[in-house]
Amino acid sequence: MFLALALFLFSMALAAAAKAGNAKDKDKDVTPPATTASHSAQDDPMRLEGEKRFHSNCGRCHAAPLKFPPRMMATIVRHMRVRAAITDEDMRFILHYMTQ
C-alpha cells in the first residue's frame, strides 16, 4: 500500500514538473526534429504499434509523458504492468514507444 502511494505521489510530482516545464517553453519552437538516418526501418512500425498500445492500455488514465531516461521509463512501465495487467508483448512495444 505504501509503495502504491509513493509511486502515485512520484508520478504526480513528475506530471507537475512537466507541466511547469511546458509553461516555460511556450515561446520556444517545439517542432520535432527531422528523422535521422540512425533509425532503422523497423523503428517506425514498432513505435507506432507502441503508441497504439499505450493509448489502449495506458491512455485511459495517463497522457503520454515527456521524455524520461530509458531506465526510469522501464521501471515505471514494469510497475504499471502489474496494475494494468499489460502483457509482456504490450510492455515491450510501450517501452519502445516511450523511449524513442
N, C-alpha and C positions, 0 to 999 in steps of 0.2 A: 504494500500500500504506500509506504514511504517512497519507494523507488518510482512508482507511478506519479506521485505528487511532484517529486523532484524533476522528473522528465517533463511533466506538464509545465512547471514553472520555468524550466530551462527553455522549452520551446516558445513560451510566451515572451521571455526576455529576448530571444533571438528575433522574434517577429517584431517586437518593439524597436530593436536596434535597426532592423532592416527598414522599417517604416521611417525612422528618423533619418537614416542614410538616404532614402528616396526623396525626402523633403529637401535635403541639401543639394541633391543632384538634379533638381528640376531644370535648371538652366543649362546643364551640360547636354551635349549631344549623346543620345542613347541609341544611336544606330548600331545594330550588331555588326561586328567585324566581318569582312568577307571570308568565305570558306577558304581554308588553306589547303594546300596540296597534301599535307600530312595526314588528313583524314582519309581513311580507306573508303572504298565504295560501299562496304558493308556497314559503316557507321551510320549513314543516314537512315536506312530502313530500321536498324536496331534502335536508334534514337527515337524515331517516330513511333515504333512499337512501344518503347518505354514510356513515351509521353501519353500514348493512348491508355496504357495500363495504369499509369499514375492517375490520370483523370478518372478512370473507372474504379480504382481501389482507394485512392487517397484524396481525390478531388472533392469527395463529399464533405470532408471536414477541413481540408487544407488547400490553400493556394500554393502554387509552386514557389518555393523559397528562392532567394537569390543564391548565388554560388557559395557553396561551403567546400572546405577541403574534402577530398575523397574519403579520407579515413573517418572524418566526423560524419559524413553522409552515410557511410557504411554502418556505423554504429546506430544512427537514427533509424535507418531502414530495417536493420535487424530487430530493434526494439518494437517498431511499429508492425513488423511482420507478424509477430506473435499476437498483438492486439487486434489486427485486422484480418487475420487468417489468410495471409498472402502466400501463394505458392513459391517454391524456390525459383521457378522459371520467371514468374512475375517479378520477384525480388531482383533477379539479375538484370532484367530489362529496365526496371525502375531505377536501379542503381546506375546503370549505364547512362540513362537519360539525365539523372540528377548530377552526374559528374562530368558531363560533356559541355 
